[in-house]
Amino acid sequence: MKELNHHHLHYFWVVAREGTITAAAQVLGVTAPTVSMQVSALERDLGVSLFERRGSRLEITAAGRTVQRFASDIFALSRDLLDAVTGEGHGATRRFAVGISDSLPLLSAHRLLEPALAVPPEELRVILRADKAAPLLGALTARTLDLVLTDTPGSPTDPVRTQSHLLAESEVLLFGTPELAARYAPGFPGSLQGAPFVLHTENTPLRGGLDAWFARLGIRPMVTAEVEEVGLLQLLGQQGRGLFAAPALVSDLIQLRYGVEVVGQAEGVRERFFALTLEGQPPNRGVRALLDRWRPEGSRGG
């Protein structure tokens, strides 16, 4: 059986990380033709194209992304092996690779990750990757991720069998600048009729809950913006473009970071946070830290 040439793999991995052969050559301290030859040799060995040229730049292929995920895992494990053998860091550094769904607010993800982040770094190295759900599930299957944080549980229609662990369930609060809070907090929630709102896009669970809440109250907000990226949504709220919703789980962080105030609670609207793990995969220390801190009793089959 042909063996994988790790030297070729490393050159490819650096190119994929840096984005160009020229940049990779600078990092590796070799010439660009040398890098190009090593990547071509890996493509011949694997029988697939790892990059496609788009004008002056390289675009990684689907096969290339798969190889990149495995390469990241291989080189991380190599570092762990060196740590274990040489005794650096007082023993082996344990990896905890987490995928964060792009629908999940990063402040919420940070709060959920606090139990793992509290472990000394020489004992647990946390690796974070934000992406859409499908690539994260693929990485979970390839075991390059240990866990995926998301705001929706796993589905029987997913291409991979996962275990869904309910970590937390949070009330939803509405926030606004001090000026907007002073205007709309009195008489809440009736005061929200026609109030400016920066809302999540319609494909998110939180937006669905808010729309149902507005409908129950007979309130028609003035939507000034619909934003997919939650960090941008909160920045617009900080600038006074409108009120915005966020889980009470991170109310303290929201108010501190953006200088906003709580206007009121969206009664009956809840946001849930899940950890997805590969079915049958033993939990490592990072996974156990999260499940033990939050709500392991909420876990169920996905």
Order of alpha helices (4+ residues) and beta strands (2+ residues): alpha-alpha-alpha-beta-beta-alpha-beta-alpha-beta-alpha-beta-beta-alpha-beta-alpha-beta-alpha-beta-alpha-beta-alpha-beta
